[in-house]
């Protein structure tokens, strides 16, 4: 595996993984755990662009269940936006495709994989801007896809969790009564802060530690190399080498002020993940704002666990995701 900031090397390595016969067999095996008579799902790749601004174009991958005999042509469906991981520098929606297809089929929902522009060619806030433009696209095209815009969810893993968290925050500022309503934000092993922003949060913290934070209080601190690598990812990659504010709330959601209107949030935190501390802090920050937060702690589990499709852990984790979105969409 190449160094995290070797952009060409990481992109080649990830592409080879996604195209490998072994990985695609695992995807097929994961799908086979579900009934064969699930709703069929159509996939289409749709460009999203701004007139006169070619460099800002990106794609969304739309997973839409086909109508069947039990479906009404007038029935509105919920929607989920998926933000893939990859340190902001590599990957695309294919990494979550098996989850996207199954969420669409199991929940009769329209699932959108956001193929956001990658750093360092497109530095911050490009990924967040693309996430918000995807939400706007969904709002504008809701009638075409029979989407109930009052039942929208966000899902993001790792760097994708960072983008999903930022879009949830930004939606509080820009969404109106005519726009989308976020029912659930699912953040899976998310990046929630630049190391400098996390250090400032620790110094200025006013909220009490959560019980889960106290459980891990005796854990050894992160090795310095981990902090340096994360700092490098922010600076060299996400920020494109520019000296940007590490405490910008859309890059470091943990640097936000109180957000009482934030949508309900499900946090998946891996016990052996280097991002565990800041994930726990963000969950408690949201909770202190009055947000409904659930934390799923996975003991002994590393950061990139979702790629272990043949494990019972991923099966149970995904079932939890399905349950959480189903409950969120049915509470309207």
ABEGO torsion letter per residue (X at the ends): XBBAABAAAAAAAAAAAAABAAAAAAAAAAAAABBAABBBBBBBBBBBBBBGBAAABBBBBBBBBBBBAABBAABBBBBBBBBBBGGGABEBAAAAAAAAAAAAAAAGBBBBBBBBBBOAABBOAAAAAAAAAAAAAAAAAAAAAGBBAABBBBBBBEAAAAAAAAAAAAAAAABBAABBBBABBBBBGBBABBAAAAAAAAAABABBBBAAAAAAAABBBBBAAAAAAAAAAAAAAAAGGBBBBAABAAABAAABBBBAABBBBBBBBBAABAAAAAAAAAAAAAAAAGBBBBBBBBBGBBAAAAABAABAAAAAAAAAAAAAAAAAAAAX
